């Protein structure tokens, strides 16, 4: 009796851990097509594998390089990875309390999710008062660091609208949506946080005051 013709299309759903198991695959060619994309991630192109008579699995179509096959203790592990969606970061410059045409240099860097120091992407921009940098495309969930490199004695703060995000020349955050961040420089010298020449005169004045009081 001839074998029944198998159904050639099956819909399967991954578990909450992002896994699914396929058993008793007959030799042939299989195409894996993603029909539901996780939130904040991009869909992937179809992946094709072949199964030979010995049960070996081979990737024959991996257009974006997002899949890999490796031997597992229980058989063969096929791993596929979704790329994160992209969001945008726009940096704006405000100088408060002083009219100046001076440009201020910023370093914007980010590390993608799961990345390390070798995956850091950096960009430098120069902005004067009321200038905006071109929007920067950044993967969802990346760790972003903005540093003003030459604030020339101005105090520095970072805001999102009217919301104060950080006082200081560096601001680090995880980006999960498109955002515009304003770097605000205010007049008035900001003392070095690690001491140095900027605090010497204040220290000397304090000692003189204490000496006078003791006398």
LODRENMI-374991 format. One line per 5 residues: their letters; for each residue x, y, z of N, C-alpha, C, O. Coordinates in Angstrom, 1 decimal. Example, Ala and Ser with C-alpha at 12.3 -4.5 7.8 and 13.67 -1.06 7.14 Angstrom:
# LODRENMI-374991
AS> 13.2 -5.7 7.8 12.3 -4.5 7.8 13.2 -3.3 7.8 14.2 -3.3 8.5; 12.8 -2.2 7.1 13.7 -1.1 7.1 12.9 0.0 7.9 13.4 1.1 8.0
END
This chain:
# LODRENMI-374991
XXXXX> 0.8 -1.2 0.0 0.0 0.0 0.0 0.9 1.2 0.0 1.8 1.4 0.8; 0.6 2.2 -0.9 1.5 3.4 -0.9 1.2 4.2 0.3 0.1 4.3 0.8; 2.3 4.9 0.7 2.2 5.8 1.9 1.3 7.0 1.5 1.3 7.5 0.4; 0.6 7.5 2.5 -0.3 8.6 2.3 0.6 9.9 2.1 1.7 10.0 2.7; 0.2 10.7 1.2 0.9 12.0 0.9 0.9 12.9 2.2 -0.2 13.2 2.6
XXXXX> 2.0 13.3 2.7 2.0 14.1 4.0 1.5 15.5 3.7 1.7 16.0 2.5; 0.9 16.2 4.7 0.6 17.6 4.5 1.8 18.4 4.5 2.7 18.2 5.3; 1.9 19.3 3.5 3.2 20.0 3.2 3.3 21.3 4.0 4.4 21.9 3.9; 2.3 21.7 4.7 2.3 23.0 5.4 1.8 22.8 6.8 0.7 22.2 7.0; 2.6 23.2 7.8 2.2 23.1 9.2 2.4 24.4 9.9 3.5 25.0 9.7
XXXXX> 1.5 24.9 10.7 1.7 26.1 11.5 2.1 25.7 12.9 1.3 24.9 13.6; 3.2 26.2 13.4 3.7 25.9 14.8 4.0 27.1 15.5 4.3 28.2 14.9; 3.9 27.1 16.8 4.1 28.2 17.7 5.2 28.0 18.7 5.3 26.9 19.3; 6.1 28.9 18.8 7.2 28.7 19.8 6.7 28.9 21.2 5.6 29.5 21.4; 7.4 28.3 22.2 7.0 28.4 23.6 7.4 29.8 24.1 7.9 30.6 23.4
XXXXX> 7.0 30.0 25.4 7.4 31.3 26.0 8.9 31.5 26.1 9.4 32.6 26.3; 9.6 30.4 26.0 11.1 30.5 26.0 11.7 30.6 24.6 12.9 30.6 24.5; 10.8 30.8 23.7 11.2 30.9 22.3 11.7 29.7 21.6 12.6 29.7 20.8; 11.2 28.5 22.0 11.7 27.2 21.5 10.5 26.4 20.9 9.4 26.6 21.4; 10.8 25.6 20.0 9.8 24.6 19.5 10.7 23.3 19.1 11.8 23.4 18.8
XXXXX> 10.0 22.2 19.1 10.7 20.9 18.8 10.0 20.2 17.6 8.7 20.1 17.6; 10.8 19.8 16.7 10.2 19.0 15.5 10.9 17.7 15.5 12.1 17.5 15.6; 10.0 16.6 15.5 10.6 15.3 15.5 10.1 14.5 14.3 9.1 14.8 13.6; 10.8 13.4 14.0 10.5 12.5 13.0 10.3 13.2 11.6 9.4 12.9 10.9; 11.3 14.0 11.3 11.3 14.7 10.0 11.7 13.7 8.9 12.7 13.0 9.1
XXXXX> 10.9 13.6 7.9 11.3 12.7 6.8 12.3 13.5 5.9 12.3 14.7 5.9; 13.1 12.8 5.1 14.0 13.4 4.2 13.3 14.4 3.3 12.2 14.0 2.8; 13.9 15.5 3.0 13.3 16.5 2.1 13.7 17.9 2.4 14.7 18.1 3.1; 13.1 18.8 1.8 13.4 20.2 1.9 12.3 20.9 2.7 11.1 20.8 2.4; 12.7 21.8 3.7 11.7 22.4 4.5 12.0 23.9 4.5 13.2 24.4 4.5
XXXXX> 10.9 24.7 4.5 11.1 26.2 4.5 10.4 26.7 5.8 9.2 26.4 6.1; 11.1 27.5 6.6 10.6 28.1 7.8 10.3 29.5 7.5 11.2 30.3 7.2; 9.0 29.9 7.7 8.6 31.2 7.4 8.0 31.8 8.7 7.1 31.2 9.3; 8.4 33.0 9.1 7.9 33.6 10.3 6.6 34.4 9.9 6.7 35.3 9.1; 5.5 34.1 10.6 4.3 34.7 10.3 3.9 35.7 11.4 3.0 36.5 11.2
XXXXX> 4.5 35.7 12.6 4.3 36.6 13.6 5.6 37.1 14.2 6.5 36.4 14.6; 5.8 38.5 14.2 7.1 39.0 14.5 7.0 39.6 16.0 6.0 40.2 16.3; 8.0 39.3 16.8 8.0 39.9 18.2 7.9 41.4 18.1 8.5 42.0 17.2; 7.3 42.0 19.1 7.3 43.4 19.2 8.7 44.0 19.3 9.6 43.5 20.0; 8.9 45.1 18.5 10.1 45.9 18.5 11.2 45.1 17.7 12.4 45.5 17.8
XXXXX> 10.9 44.1 17.0 11.9 43.4 16.2 11.4 43.3 14.7 10.2 43.4 14.4; 12.3 43.0 13.8 12.1 42.9 12.4 11.8 41.5 12.0 12.4 40.6 12.6; 10.9 41.3 11.1 10.6 40.0 10.5 11.8 39.5 9.7 12.6 40.3 9.2; 12.0 38.2 9.6 13.1 37.7 8.8 12.6 37.0 7.5 11.5 36.5 7.4; 13.5 36.9 6.5 13.2 36.3 5.3 13.1 34.7 5.5 13.7 34.2 6.5
XXXXX> 12.4 34.0 4.6 12.3 32.6 4.8 13.6 31.9 4.8 14.5 32.2 4.1; 13.7 30.9 5.7 14.9 30.0 5.8 14.6 28.6 5.3 13.5 28.1 5.6; 15.5 28.1 4.5 15.3 26.7 4.0 16.4 25.8 4.5 17.5 26.1 4.5; 15.9 24.6 4.9 16.8 23.5 5.3 16.5 22.3 4.6 15.4 22.1 4.0; 17.5 21.4 4.5 17.3 20.1 4.0 17.6 19.0 5.0 18.5 19.2 5.9
XXXXX> 16.9 17.9 5.0 17.1 16.8 5.8 17.4 15.6 5.0 16.6 15.2 4.1; 18.6 14.9 5.2 19.0 13.8 4.3 18.5 12.5 5.0 17.9 12.5 6.1; 18.8 11.4 4.4 18.3 10.1 4.9 18.9 9.7 6.3 18.4 8.9 7.0; 20.1 10.3 6.6 20.8 10.0 7.8 20.3 11.0 8.9 20.8 10.9 10.1; 19.4 11.9 8.6 18.9 12.8 9.6 19.7 14.1 9.7 19.5 14.9 10.6
XXXXX> 20.7 14.3 8.9 21.5 15.5 8.9 20.8 16.7 8.4 20.1 16.6 7.4; 20.9 17.8 9.1 20.2 19.0 8.6 21.2 20.0 8.1 22.2 20.2 8.7; 20.9 20.6 7.0 21.8 21.6 6.3 21.0 22.8 6.0 19.9 22.7 5.4; 21.6 24.0 6.3 21.0 25.2 5.9 21.3 25.5 4.4 22.5 25.5 4.0; 20.3 25.6 3.6 20.6 25.9 2.2 20.2 27.3 1.8 20.6 27.8 0.7
XXXXX> 19.3 28.0 2.6 19.0 29.3 2.3 18.9 30.1 3.6 18.0 29.9 4.4; 19.8 31.0 3.8 19.9 31.8 5.0 20.2 33.2 4.6 21.3 33.7 4.8; 19.3 33.9 4.0 19.5 35.2 3.3 20.1 36.3 4.1 20.9 37.1 3.6; 19.8 36.3 5.4 20.2 37.4 6.2 21.3 37.0 7.2 21.7 37.8 8.0; 21.7 35.7 7.2 22.7 35.2 8.1 22.2 35.1 9.5 23.0 35.2 10.5
XXXXX> 20.8 35.0 9.7 20.2 35.0 11.0 20.0 33.7 11.6 19.5 33.5 12.7; 20.4 32.6 10.9 20.1 31.2 11.3 21.5 30.5 11.4 22.4 30.8 10.7; 21.5 29.5 12.3 22.7 28.6 12.4 22.2 27.2 12.8 21.2 27.1 13.5; 23.0 26.2 12.4 22.7 24.8 12.7 23.8 24.3 13.5 25.0 24.4 13.1; 23.6 23.6 14.6 24.6 22.9 15.3 24.1 21.7 16.0 22.9 21.6 16.3
XXXXX> 25.0 20.7 16.2 24.6 19.5 16.9 24.3 19.8 18.3 25.1 20.4 19.0; 23.2 19.2 18.8 22.8 19.3 20.2 22.8 17.9 20.8 22.9 16.9 20.1; 22.7 17.9 22.2 22.7 16.6 22.8 21.5 15.7 22.4 21.6 14.5 22.5; 20.4 16.4 22.1 19.2 15.7 21.7 19.0 15.6 20.2 17.9 15.2 19.8; 19.9 16.1 19.4 19.7 16.0 18.0 20.4 17.2 17.3 21.6 17.4 17.5
XXXXX> 19.6 18.0 16.6 20.2 19.1 15.9 19.4 20.4 16.3 18.2 20.4 16.4; 20.2 21.4 16.6 19.6 22.7 17.1 19.7 23.7 15.9 20.7 24.0 15.4; 18.5 24.2 15.5 18.4 25.3 14.5 18.1 26.6 15.3 17.0 26.7 15.9; 19.0 27.5 15.2 18.7 28.8 16.0 18.5 29.9 15.0 19.3 30.1 14.0; 17.5 30.7 15.2 17.2 31.9 14.4 17.1 33.1 15.3 16.6 33.0 16.4
XXXXX> 17.5 34.2 14.8 17.6 35.4 15.6 16.9 36.6 14.8 17.2 36.8 13.7; 16.0 37.3 15.5 15.4 38.5 14.9 16.3 39.7 15.2 16.8 39.9 16.3; 16.4 40.5 14.2 17.1 41.8 14.4 16.2 42.8 15.1 15.0 42.8 14.8; 16.7 43.6 16.0 15.8 44.6 16.6 15.4 45.7 15.6 16.1 46.0 14.7; 14.2 46.2 15.8 13.7 47.3 15.0 14.6 48.6 15.3 15.3 48.6 16.3
XXXXX> 14.6 49.5 14.4 15.4 50.7 14.6 14.5 51.9 15.2 13.4 52.1 14.8; 15.1 52.7 16.0 14.5 53.9 16.6 15.5 55.0 16.3 16.6 54.8 15.8; 15.1 56.3 16.5 15.9 57.4 16.2 16.2 58.2 17.4 15.4 58.4 18.3; 17.4 58.8 17.5 17.9 59.7 18.5 18.2 61.0 17.8 19.0 61.1 16.9; 17.6 62.1 18.3 17.9 63.4 17.8 18.4 64.2 19.0 17.8 64.3 20.1
XXXXX> 19.6 64.9 18.8 20.2 65.7 19.8 20.1 67.1 19.5 20.5 67.5 18.4; 19.7 67.9 20.5 19.5 69.4 20.3 20.4 70.1 21.3 20.6 69.6 22.4; 20.9 71.3 20.9 21.8 72.1 21.8 21.1 73.4 22.2 20.6 74.1 21.4; 21.1 73.7 23.5 20.7 75.0 24.0 21.7 75.6 24.9 22.3 74.9 25.8; 22.0 76.9 24.8 22.9 77.6 25.7 22.1 78.6 26.4 21.5 79.5 25.8
XXXXX> 22.0 78.5 27.7 21.1 79.4 28.5 22.0 80.4 29.2 23.0 80.1 29.9; 21.5 81.7 29.1 22.1 82.8 29.9 23.2 83.5 29.2 23.8 84.4 29.8; 23.6 83.1 28.0 24.7 83.8 27.3 24.5 83.6 25.8 24.1 82.5 25.3; 24.7 84.7 25.1 24.6 84.6 23.6 26.0 84.3 23.1 26.9 85.0 23.3; 26.1 83.2 22.4 27.3 82.7 21.9 27.1 81.9 20.6 26.1 81.2 20.5
XXXXX> 28.1 82.0 19.7 28.1 81.2 18.5 29.0 80.0 18.6 29.2 79.2 17.6; 29.5 79.7 19.8 30.4 78.6 20.0 29.8 77.3 19.7 28.6 77.1 20.0; 30.6 76.4 19.1 30.1 75.0 18.8 30.6 74.1 19.9 31.7 74.3 20.4; 29.8 73.2 20.3 30.1 72.2 21.3 30.1 70.8 20.7 29.2 70.4 20.0; 31.2 70.0 21.0 31.3 68.7 20.4 30.7 67.6 21.4 30.9 67.6 22.6
XXXXX> 30.0 66.7 20.7 29.4 65.6 21.5 29.8 64.3 20.9 30.0 64.2 19.6; 30.0 63.3 21.7 30.3 61.9 21.3 29.0 61.1 21.6 28.7 61.0 22.8; 28.4 60.5 20.6 27.3 59.6 20.8 27.7 58.2 20.5 28.2 58.0 19.4; 27.5 57.3 21.4 27.9 55.9 21.2 26.8 55.0 21.7 26.0 55.4 22.5; 26.8 53.8 21.1 25.8 52.8 21.6 26.4 51.4 21.4 27.2 51.1 20.6
XXXXX> 25.9 50.5 22.3 26.2 49.1 22.2 24.9 48.4 22.0 24.0 48.5 22.8; 24.8 47.6 20.9 23.5 46.8 20.7 23.2 45.8 21.8 24.1 45.5 22.6; 22.0 45.4 21.9 21.6 44.4 22.9 22.5 43.2 22.8 22.7 42.7 21.7; 23.0 42.7 23.9 23.8 41.5 23.9 25.2 41.8 23.4 26.0 40.8 23.3; 25.6 43.0 23.0 26.9 43.3 22.5 27.9 43.6 23.6 27.6 43.6 24.8
XXXXX> 29.1 43.7 23.2 30.2 44.0 24.1 31.0 45.3 23.6 30.6 46.0 22.7; 32.2 45.5 24.2 33.0 46.7 23.9 33.4 46.7 22.4 33.5 47.7 21.8; 33.6 45.5 21.8 34.0 45.5 20.4 32.9 45.8 19.5 33.1 46.1 18.3; 31.6 45.9 20.0 30.5 46.2 19.1 30.1 47.7 19.2 29.1 48.1 18.7; 30.9 48.5 20.0 30.5 49.9 20.2 30.5 50.7 18.8 31.4 50.5 18.1
XXXXX> 29.5 51.4 18.6 29.4 52.3 17.5 29.4 53.8 18.0 28.7 54.1 18.9; 30.3 54.6 17.4 30.5 56.0 17.9 30.3 57.0 16.7 30.5 56.7 15.6; 29.8 58.2 17.1 29.6 59.2 16.2 29.9 60.5 16.9 29.4 60.7 18.1; 30.5 61.5 16.3 30.7 62.8 16.9 30.0 63.9 16.1 29.9 63.8 14.9; 29.4 64.8 16.8 28.6 65.9 16.2 29.0 67.2 16.9 29.4 67.2 18.1
XXXXX> 29.0 68.3 16.2 29.2 69.6 16.7 27.9 70.5 16.6 27.4 70.6 15.5; 27.5 71.1 17.7 26.3 71.8 17.7 26.5 73.2 18.4 27.1 73.2 19.4; 25.9 74.2 17.8 25.8 75.5 18.4 24.4 75.7 19.0 23.6 74.8 18.9; 24.2 76.9 19.6 22.9 77.1 20.3 21.8 77.0 19.2 21.8 77.5 18.1; 20.7 76.2 19.6 19.5 76.0 18.9 19.7 75.1 17.7 18.9 75.0 16.8
XXXXX> 20.8 74.4 17.6 21.1 73.5 16.5 20.6 72.1 16.8 20.7 71.7 18.0; 20.2 71.3 15.8 19.9 69.9 16.0 20.7 69.1 15.1 21.0 69.4 14.0; 21.2 68.0 15.6 21.9 67.0 14.8 20.9 66.2 14.0 19.8 66.1 14.3; 21.4 65.7 12.8 20.5 64.8 12.0 20.2 63.6 12.9 21.0 63.1 13.6; 18.9 63.1 12.8 18.5 61.9 13.6 19.5 60.7 13.3 19.9 60.5 12.2
XXXXX> 19.8 60.1 14.4 20.7 58.9 14.3 19.9 57.6 14.5 19.1 57.5 15.4; 20.0 56.7 13.6 19.3 55.4 13.7 20.0 54.5 14.6 21.2 54.2 14.4; 19.3 53.9 15.6 19.9 53.1 16.6 19.0 51.9 16.8 17.8 52.0 16.8; 19.6 50.7 17.0 18.8 49.5 17.2 18.0 49.6 18.5 18.5 50.1 19.5; 16.8 49.1 18.5 15.9 49.1 19.7 16.7 48.4 20.8 17.3 47.3 20.6
XXXXX> 16.6 48.9 22.0 17.2 48.3 23.2 18.7 48.5 23.4 19.3 47.9 24.3; 19.3 49.3 22.5 20.7 49.5 22.7 21.0 50.4 23.9 20.2 51.2 24.3; 22.2 50.3 24.5 22.6 51.2 25.5 23.4 52.4 24.9 24.4 52.2 24.3; 22.8 53.6 25.1 23.3 54.8 24.4 24.0 55.7 25.5 23.5 55.8 26.6; 25.1 56.2 25.1 25.9 57.2 25.9 26.1 58.5 25.1 26.7 58.4 24.0
XXXXX> 25.7 59.6 25.7 25.9 60.9 25.1 26.9 61.7 26.0 26.7 61.8 27.2; 28.0 62.2 25.5 29.0 62.9 26.2 29.3 64.2 25.6 29.7 64.2 24.4; 29.2 65.3 26.3 29.7 66.6 25.8 31.2 66.7 26.1 31.5 66.7 27.3; 32.0 66.9 25.1 33.4 66.8 25.2 34.1 68.1 25.6 35.1 68.2 26.2; 33.4 69.3 25.3 34.1 70.6 25.5 33.0 71.6 26.0 32.7 72.5 25.2
XXXXX> 32.6 71.4 27.2 31.6 72.4 27.6 32.2 73.6 28.2 31.4 74.5 28.7; 33.5 73.8 28.2 34.2 75.1 28.4 33.7 75.8 29.6 33.6 77.0 29.6; 33.5 75.1 30.7 33.2 75.7 32.0 31.7 75.9 32.2 31.3 76.2 33.4; 30.9 75.7 31.2 29.4 75.7 31.4 29.0 74.5 32.2 29.5 73.4 32.0; 27.9 74.6 33.0 27.3 73.5 33.6 26.5 72.8 32.5 26.0 73.4 31.6
XXXXX> 26.3 71.5 32.6 25.7 70.6 31.6 24.5 69.8 32.2 24.7 69.3 33.3; 23.4 69.8 31.5 22.3 68.9 31.9 21.6 68.4 30.6 21.7 69.0 29.5; 20.9 67.3 30.7 20.2 66.7 29.6 18.7 66.6 29.9 18.4 66.3 31.1; 17.9 67.0 29.0 16.5 67.1 29.2 15.7 66.4 28.0 16.2 66.3 26.9; 14.6 65.9 28.4 13.6 65.4 27.4 12.4 66.3 27.6 11.5 66.0 28.4
XXXXX> 12.2 67.3 26.7 11.2 68.3 26.9 11.6 69.1 28.2 12.6 69.6 28.3; 10.7 69.1 29.2 10.9 69.8 30.4 11.4 68.8 31.5 11.7 69.2 32.6; 11.6 67.5 31.2 12.0 66.5 32.2 13.5 66.5 32.2 14.2 66.2 31.2; 14.0 66.7 33.4 15.5 66.6 33.6 15.9 65.2 33.6 15.4 64.4 34.4; 16.8 64.8 32.8 17.3 63.4 32.7 18.6 63.2 33.5 18.8 62.2 34.1
XXXXX> 19.5 64.2 33.4 20.8 64.0 34.0 21.5 65.3 34.1 21.5 66.2 33.2; 22.2 65.6 35.3 23.1 66.7 35.5 24.5 66.1 35.3 24.8 65.1 35.9; 25.3 66.8 34.5 26.7 66.2 34.2 26.9 66.1 32.7 26.0 66.1 31.9; 28.2 65.9 32.4 28.5 65.9 30.9 28.2 64.6 30.2 28.3 64.6 29.0; 27.8 63.6 30.9 27.6 62.3 30.3 26.2 61.7 30.7 25.8 61.8 31.9
XXXXX> 25.5 61.2 29.8 24.2 60.6 30.0 24.1 59.3 29.3 24.3 59.2 28.1; 23.7 58.2 30.1 23.6 56.9 29.5 22.2 56.4 29.8 21.7 56.5 30.9; 21.6 55.7 28.8 20.3 55.2 28.9 20.1 54.1 27.9 20.8 53.9 26.9; 19.0 53.3 28.1 18.6 52.3 27.1 17.5 52.9 26.2 16.5 53.3 26.7; 17.7 52.8 24.9 16.7 53.5 24.0 15.7 52.4 23.6 16.0 51.4 23.1
XXXXX> 14.4 52.8 23.8 13.3 51.9 23.4 12.3 52.6 22.5 11.3 52.0 22.2; 12.5 53.8 22.2 11.6 54.6 21.3 12.4 55.8 20.7 13.4 56.2 21.2; 11.8 56.3 19.6 12.4 57.5 19.1 12.3 58.7 20.1 11.3 58.9 20.7; 13.4 59.4 20.3 13.5 60.4 21.3 14.3 61.6 20.9 15.3 61.5 20.1; 13.9 62.8 21.3 14.7 64.0 21.1 15.3 64.4 22.5 14.5 64.7 23.4
XXXXX> 16.6 64.5 22.6 17.2 64.9 23.9 17.9 66.3 23.7 18.6 66.5 22.7; 17.7 67.2 24.7 18.3 68.5 24.6 19.4 68.6 25.6 19.2 68.3 26.8; 20.6 69.0 25.1 21.7 69.2 26.0 21.7 70.7 26.3 21.8 71.5 25.4; 21.7 71.1 27.6 21.6 72.5 28.0 22.8 72.9 28.7 23.3 72.2 29.7; 23.5 73.9 28.2 24.6 74.5 28.9 24.1 75.8 29.6 23.5 76.7 28.9
XXXXX> 24.4 76.0 30.9 24.1 77.2 31.6 25.3 77.9 32.0 26.3 77.3 32.3; 25.2 79.2 32.1 26.4 80.0 32.5 26.7 79.7 34.0 25.8 79.3 34.7; 27.9 80.0 34.3 28.4 79.7 35.7 29.3 78.5 35.6 28.9 77.4 35.1; 30.4 78.6 36.2 31.4 77.5 36.1 31.0 76.3 36.9 30.6 76.4 38.1; 31.2 75.2 36.3 30.9 73.9 37.0 32.3 73.4 37.6 33.2 73.1 36.9
XXXXX> 32.3 73.2 38.9 33.5 72.7 39.6 33.9 71.3 39.2 32.9 70.5 39.0; 35.1 71.0 38.9 35.5 69.6 38.6 35.0 68.6 39.7 35.3 68.9 40.8; 34.4 67.6 39.3 33.9 66.6 40.2 35.0 65.9 41.0 34.8 65.3 42.0; 36.2 65.9 40.4 37.3 65.1 41.0 38.3 66.1 41.6 39.4 65.7 41.9; 37.9 67.4 41.9 38.8 68.3 42.5 39.7 68.9 41.4 39.4 69.0 40.3
XXXXX> 40.9 69.4 41.9 41.8 70.0 41.0 41.8 71.5 41.1 41.3 72.1 42.1; 42.4 72.3 40.1 42.5 73.7 40.2 41.2 74.5 40.4 41.2 75.5 41.0; 40.1 73.9 39.9 38.9 74.6 40.0 38.4 74.8 41.4 37.5 75.6 41.6; 38.8 73.9 42.3 38.4 74.0 43.7 39.4 74.6 44.6 39.1 74.9 45.8; 40.6 74.9 44.1 41.7 75.3 45.0 41.4 76.7 45.7 41.6 76.8 46.9
XXXXX> 40.9 77.6 44.9 40.6 78.9 45.5 39.5 78.8 46.6 39.5 79.5 47.6; 38.5 78.0 46.3 37.4 77.9 47.3 37.9 77.2 48.6 37.5 77.6 49.7; 38.8 76.2 48.4 39.4 75.6 49.6 40.2 76.6 50.4 40.1 76.6 51.6; 41.1 77.4 49.7 41.9 78.4 50.4 41.0 79.4 51.1 41.3 79.8 52.3; 40.0 79.9 50.5 39.1 80.9 51.1 38.4 80.3 52.4 38.3 81.0 53.4
XXXXX> 38.0 79.0 52.3 37.4 78.4 53.5 38.4 78.3 54.6 38.0 78.5 55.8; 39.7 77.9 54.3 40.7 77.8 55.4 41.0 79.2 56.0 41.1 79.3 57.2; 41.0 80.2 55.2 41.2 81.6 55.7 40.1 82.0 56.6 40.3 82.6 57.7; 38.8 81.7 56.2 37.7 82.0 57.1 37.8 81.3 58.4 37.5 81.8 59.5; 38.1 80.0 58.3 38.2 79.2 59.6 39.3 79.7 60.5 39.2 79.8 61.7
XXXXX> 40.4 80.2 59.9 41.6 80.7 60.7 41.2 82.0 61.3 41.5 82.3 62.5; 40.4 82.9 60.5 40.0 84.1 61.1 39.0 83.9 62.3 39.1 84.6 63.3; 38.1 83.0 62.1 37.2 82.7 63.2 37.9 82.2 64.5 37.5 82.6 65.6; 38.9 81.3 64.3 39.6 80.8 65.4 40.4 81.9 66.1 40.5 81.9 67.4; 41.0 82.8 65.3 41.7 84.0 65.9 40.8 84.8 66.7 41.2 85.8 67.3
END
